[in-house]
Amino acid sequence: MTMRDTAEQFSGPSLGMDVGVRRTLDILCAGMAAFALAPLILIVAIVIWIESGGPILFSQLRLGQYGRPFRMYKFRKFAPDCDNHGCPLTVEGDGRLTAVGRVLARTKLDELPQLWNVLRGDMSLVGPRPESIAFTDCFRNGFERVLEHKPGLFGPCQIMFRHENKLFPAGVAAVEFYRKVLFPAKAEIDLAYFSRRTLVSDLGWIFRGAWMIAAGSRTETAPGGRSNRTRK
């Protein structure tokens, strides 16, 4: 299935909630978060620059609502000489990660620039995680219904699979494991939730996601950027 086919298949409005109400909530919350977190965003940008120079941000095409591609932004976690043609997944012990990048990956602070995507309207605060273009073909056999919903910064899968990089088994190709196991599991969860979502339940995922990022940033990172948890 091509992105154009997907976009043509889904031409109706988003399901389950008034689009205007959600958009207003997105703008208000993302705007306030960007203002409140501006000092932290500046600090992260400076630390990345000091360690490995530019670029500060990493951008990648992702699948948006109805399969329309958009450019998603993150703080750069990989070495600056890495290109976009490598593995589309970040796995445990990924050699492309910089020292700062490992901290960003654990704390999810690399996601902060996506507040800009929310303000632009590419993403919502709550929605399915936007998939890489590399996995366009996974949206079939009913899973294409996930694309009815605008992708989000927070949501059930973003919380449940927060440490997704630790789930890839040794000796198995990460991309194939993702296609056959992780993607279907996440798609089923998203379809179950977004078919019955409410404004109250969305707010619950926003608070839960924000708390996990805040708590994780304090508990998972020790001085020097090392994890406080013992790795098995």
N, C-alpha and C positions, 0 to 999 in steps of 0.2 A: 504494500500500500504506500503510495506516495503522499507527501504532505499536502499536495493539492487535492488528491482524492479525499483525504481526511477532512480538509477544510470544507469541501463541497458537501460532504455527507452530513456535517453538523452545521446547519445554518440557522437553527432556532436559538431562542434566548437561553441563558443559563437557567438550570433547574433549581428549585427548592428555596430560593430567597430572592427578594427584590434586589435587582442589580444596583439601583441607585443608593439604597441603604448601605449595601456592602461597600460601594465605592466611596461613599462619604466616610465610613468607618476607616477604610484603608488610608485615605488622605490624612485624616485627623491623627490617627495613631502613628502612622509612618512619619508624618511631619514632626510630631512631638518627640518620637524616639530619635530621629535624626538630630534634632536640636539638643536633646539631653545627652546624647552619646557623642556629640561632636568632639569633645576633648579626647575620648577614647579612640575615636576614628583617626584623629590626627596623630595620636601616639603610635598606633599600629602602623600608620603610613610611614612615620619617621623611622621606626625600628626596622621595617622592611628595607627602606632606602639605605640605612646605615649598614645593614648586613650584606645586601647584594645589589644595591642600586635599583634602577628602574627596569621594567615598569612596575608601578605599585599595584596596579589592578590587573586582574586576569579576566578576560571576557571570552564567552563561548556561545555559539548558537544553541538554543534549546527549543524544545517543542512547547508552544503556548496553546492557548485555548483554540479548539477546532483544528489543531495541528499546525497553526501558523507559527513559523519560527520567529524568535526574538533573541536579542543579544543579552545574556545574563552576565552580571558583574560580580566578582569576588575579589577579596584581597589575594594577591599572588602567594601561593604556598610552595610552588616548585622553583627550581633554579631558573634564572632568566633565559638560559639558552635552551630550555625545553620548549618544544613546539606543540601544536594542537593535534599532531598526528600519532601520538603514542596511545597507550591504553587509556580509554575514556573513564576508567575507574581508579580510585585511590585505595590501595590495599595496605594492610598492616606492614610497617617497615618499608614503605615505598621509598626507593632510593632517590627519587626525584625531589623529595621534600627537603626544604632547607631547615635549619634549626628553628627559625621563627615559624616556618610553615608547619612543623610538627606541633607546635603550641597552638597555632591557629586551627589546625585540624581537630585537636582534642577538645578545644573550647568552643568551636564553631564560630569564633569571632571573624573568620574569613567570610561569613555570610553577611556581614553588616552592610556592604555596598548594595545589597539587594533591596534595601530600603528605597534606593533610587528607582529600581525596577517597579516597586509597588507604587511610588508616586507617579511614575510614567504611565501606569496602567497595564504594563506587561504582566505583572503578577498581582496577586491579592495577598492579604495577610494570612489567610487560611485557604489551602487548596492542595491538590496533589503536588508532589515534588516534580518540578520540570525536568523531563528526561533529555538526555543528550540526543542529538540528531542520529547518532550511531545506533540508537535503539528504536528508531521509527518503526521498523518491521515487527516489533513486539506488540504493537497495538492492533491486535486482530483477535478473532474468535471471542468477541464480546468485550475485550479489554479496550477497544477503541472508545468505549463510552466514558472512560476516564478523561478523554480529551474534551468532553462537554464542559468541563469545569476549568476555570482559570487557575493556573498553577499558583502555589502559595509558598510563603516563607515558613509557615507553621502548618501542622496537620498531624494526623495519627501516625503516618509512616515516618515523618521527620522525627517524631519522638521515639517510636518503637524501634526504628533502625538507626538510631543516633550513632551507634558504633558499628555501622555496617562494614567498615573496613576490617573488622576483626572476624567477620563471619565467613570469609573465603577460606575453604580448606586447602591445605598444602597439597601440591601435586595435581591440582585441578585448575584449568585455565579460568581466570577470573571472569572474563567476558562470557564464557559459556555457562558458568555457574550462575551468573547474574541473569542471563536470558532464561535459563531453565528453572531456576529455583527462586531467586530473590525478586525478580520483576513480577512473576505471577503472584507471589505472596503479597507484595505491596499493592498490586492492582486490585486484588480481591478485597483487601482492607479498605482501600480508597472507595471502591464501588459500594461497599457496605455502608460506609460512613456518609458519603456525599449524597446518597439517595434519601437520607433522612436527617440531614443537618438542620440545625436551627441557629439563630443568632446567639442564643445562650451557650450552646455547645461549641460554637466557633470561638466565642470569648474564652471559654474554658481551655481550648487548645492554645490560644494566644498566651494566656497567663502561664500555662504549664510549660510551653516552649521557652518563654522569656525567663522563667524561673530556672529551668534546666541549664540555660546558657549562663545565667548569672552565677548559679551555684557551681556549675562545672568549672567556670573560670577561676573560682576561688579554691576549689578542692582538688582539681586534677592537675594543677600546675604548681610546682614547687619552685623556689629560687633557682635560677639557672635554666628554667624551661623544662624540668624533668617532671614526670608524672609522680604524684604521691602514691598511686596505687601500684601494687606489686604485680608485674606482668607474669602470667603463667606460661 
